[in-house]
Amino acid sequence: MNFAIVGCGFIAKKHAEAIKNIPDARLVAVCDRVPELMKPYVEKYGAQAFEEIEEMINVESIDVVNICTPSGKHASIAELVAKSGKHIIVEKPIAMTIEQTDQILEATNRNNVKLAVVHPNRFRPVSMKLKEIMDKNLLGKISHALCLVNWNRGQDYYDQAQWRGTKQHDGGVLMNQAIHNLDLLLWYLGNPLEVFSMEATRLRNIEAEDVSIGLIRFESGVLATVQASTTVYPKNYEESITIFGEKGTVKIGGTNALYLEHLALEGIEDSKIDQIKKDIKTDPWGTPGHQKIIEDMILAIREDREPAVTGEDGKKALSLVQAFYKSAKTNELIKSQ
Ligand SMILES: NC(=O)c1ccc[n+]([C@@H]2O[C@H](COP(=O)([O-])OP(=O)(O)OC[C@H]3O[C@@H](n4cnc5c(N)ncnc54)[C@H](O)[C@@H]3O)[C@@H](O)[C@H]2O)c1
């Protein structure tokens, strides 16, 4: 399967390495407006370089295009790629607005191409273990959940590129960082019913929020609290999700939500729980999530099925972020669509 990458910045390196690690995949083309950024990909992977996406998509041998440009450009590029009949892996967030997202979904449906959104945290061993616990209903009826992302992104991070921290092309901590955790909450707890949120830009010189605190009521009746920030001194402090149920309590946590920090399940002995925790600890990252997303796309094409993380999943996570933003702006409880 032949892959191409558009946007050769920070995250593109992970895509290229993941493609290299998959025996069935090859990176054949890259595209960036800045020619120097493409050199390593030409030298290391033998990819062909293009400054314009319009030229790159004419390369017939490309099967899948991975979109790694600033978030505000995902939609216009995805539309072009879909029209060329190539499948798409798009970085998160799927787009910046619901209108842009619908433009992508419409183009991929009309041209009958597959679309996957990069929410790689779903493939971490601990995230999958929690999904298994939820799917087997081991916690019983859930009362509430807590989601924390207290991280550090210094001013130098935002000053790396003009698009960072802008409302049009990036968003703040919710859209850029915590969207992964909101995606996990939706995966575990189902559709949200209503949202209330407050946000602020406290310590970074950016247009969007650097701290956000919100509440979600899910359709199931479960309540959740979300706290996200990029203001923590001096480095990333915590990323966690805790779910409280009538028959169990689970916390995935650590600095990057890689570990099972707490697990109590009715009828399960401590020794078994310790073993589950230990197993995850021995390989907390597992196979890198980007590789899993790309492997899954290859299988989705071969088996003609939907990818594991669909465009609709990307839209749900974005809609939740948008509901938080709307609530913070209007100071009102927002009903989720
Ligand atoms: N899944 C994750 O864990 C993760 C992590 C980081 C970033 N991201 C996402 O990846 C995307 C890119 O982030 P980044 O940190 O790599 O940004 P970046 O600024 O480092 O790279 C973006 C690249 O896109 C190029 N570009 C811009 N417009 C283009 C165009 N029209 N055609 C071709 N190239 C173009 C730029 O020159 C730049 O090299 C964002 O959507 C971001 O949210 C995801």
The ligand as an SDF file (V2000), in Angstrom:
LIG
                    3D

 44 48  0  0  0  0  0  0  0  0999 V2000
   -2.1640   12.9010   16.9650 N   0  0  0  0  0  0  0  0  0  0  0  0
   -1.2900   13.5870   17.6730 C   0  0  0  0  0  0  0  0  0  0  0  0
   -0.8630   13.1240   18.7370 O   0  0  0  0  0  0  0  0  0  0  0  0
   -0.8110   14.9450   17.1710 C   0  0  0  0  0  0  0  0  0  0  0  0
    0.3200   15.5330   17.7470 C   0  0  0  0  0  0  0  0  0  0  0  0
    0.7470   16.7490   17.2310 C   0  0  0  0  0  0  0  0  0  0  0  0
    0.0470   17.3790   16.2010 C   0  0  0  0  0  0  0  0  0  0  0  0
   -1.0770   16.7900   15.6890 N   0  0  0  0  0  0  0  0  0  0  0  0
   -1.8510   17.4390   14.5950 C   0  0  0  0  0  0  0  0  0  0  0  0
   -1.0870   17.3670   13.3960 O   0  0  0  0  0  0  0  0  0  0  0  0
   -1.2950   18.5360   12.5990 C   0  0  0  0  0  0  0  0  0  0  0  0
    0.0610   19.1930   12.3080 C   0  0  0  0  0  0  0  0  0  0  0  0
    0.7030   19.5340   13.5210 O   0  0  0  0  0  0  0  0  0  0  0  0
    2.3060   19.7240   13.5860 P   0  0  0  0  0  0  0  0  0  0  0  0
    2.6060   19.9280   15.0230 O   0  0  0  0  0  0  0  0  0  0  0  0
    2.9990   18.6610   12.8370 O   0  0  0  0  0  0  0  0  0  0  0  0
    2.4410   21.1300   12.8050 O   0  0  0  0  0  0  0  0  0  0  0  0
    3.7360   21.7430   12.0930 P   0  0  0  0  0  0  0  0  0  0  0  0
    3.5230   23.2370   12.0290 O   0  0  0  0  0  0  0  0  0  0  0  0
    4.9810   21.2320   12.7480 O   0  0  0  0  0  0  0  0  0  0  0  0
    3.6720   21.1180   10.6240 O   0  0  0  0  0  0  0  0  0  0  0  0
    2.6960   21.4870    9.6760 C   0  0  0  0  0  0  0  0  0  0  0  0
    3.3570   21.4640    8.2920 C   0  0  0  0  0  0  0  0  0  0  0  0
    2.3540   21.6630    7.2850 O   0  0  0  0  0  0  0  0  0  0  0  0
    2.9390   22.4270    6.2440 C   0  0  0  0  0  0  0  0  0  0  0  0
    1.8560   23.0470    5.4390 N   0  0  0  0  0  0  0  0  0  0  0  0
    1.0420   24.0510    5.7800 C   0  0  0  0  0  0  0  0  0  0  0  0
    0.1650   24.2990    4.7730 N   0  0  0  0  0  0  0  0  0  0  0  0
    0.4300   23.4080    3.7830 C   0  0  0  0  0  0  0  0  0  0  0  0
   -0.1340   23.1800    2.5090 C   0  0  0  0  0  0  0  0  0  0  0  0
   -1.1800   23.8800    2.0570 N   0  0  0  0  0  0  0  0  0  0  0  0
    0.4090   22.1940    1.7460 N   0  0  0  0  0  0  0  0  0  0  0  0
    1.4520   21.4620    2.2050 C   0  0  0  0  0  0  0  0  0  0  0  0
    2.0240   21.6370    3.4130 N   0  0  0  0  0  0  0  0  0  0  0  0
    1.5180   22.6040    4.1970 C   0  0  0  0  0  0  0  0  0  0  0  0
    3.8120   23.4390    6.9740 C   0  0  0  0  0  0  0  0  0  0  0  0
    4.8120   23.9900    6.1200 O   0  0  0  0  0  0  0  0  0  0  0  0
    4.3930   22.5760    8.0900 C   0  0  0  0  0  0  0  0  0  0  0  0
    5.6300   22.0020    7.7070 O   0  0  0  0  0  0  0  0  0  0  0  0
   -2.2660   19.4140   13.3880 C   0  0  0  0  0  0  0  0  0  0  0  0
   -3.5650   19.1710   12.9370 O   0  0  0  0  0  0  0  0  0  0  0  0
   -2.1140   18.9320   14.8170 C   0  0  0  0  0  0  0  0  0  0  0  0
   -3.2710   19.1320   15.6070 O   0  0  0  0  0  0  0  0  0  0  0  0
   -1.4960   15.5920   16.1590 C   0  0  0  0  0  0  0  0  0  0  0  0
  1  2  1  0
  2  3  2  0
  2  4  1  0
  4  5  1  0
  4 44  2  0
  5  6  2  0
  6  7  1  0
  7  8  2  0
  8  9  1  0
  8 44  1  0
  9 10  1  0
  9 42  1  0
 10 11  1  0
 11 12  1  0
 11 40  1  0
 12 13  1  0
 13 14  1  0
 14 15  2  0
 14 16  1  0
 14 17  1  0
 17 18  1  0
 18 19  2  0
 18 20  1  0
 18 21  1  0
 21 22  1  0
 22 23  1  0
 23 24  1  0
 23 38  1  0
 24 25  1  0
 25 26  1  0
 25 36  1  0
 26 27  1  0
 26 35  1  0
 27 28  2  0
 28 29  1  0
 29 30  1  0
 29 35  2  0
 30 31  1  0
 30 32  2  0
 32 33  1  0
 33 34  2  0
 34 35  1  0
 36 37  1  0
 36 38  1  0
 38 39  1  0
 40 41  1  0
 40 42  1  0
 42 43  1  0
M  CHG  2   8   1  16  -1
M  END
$$$$
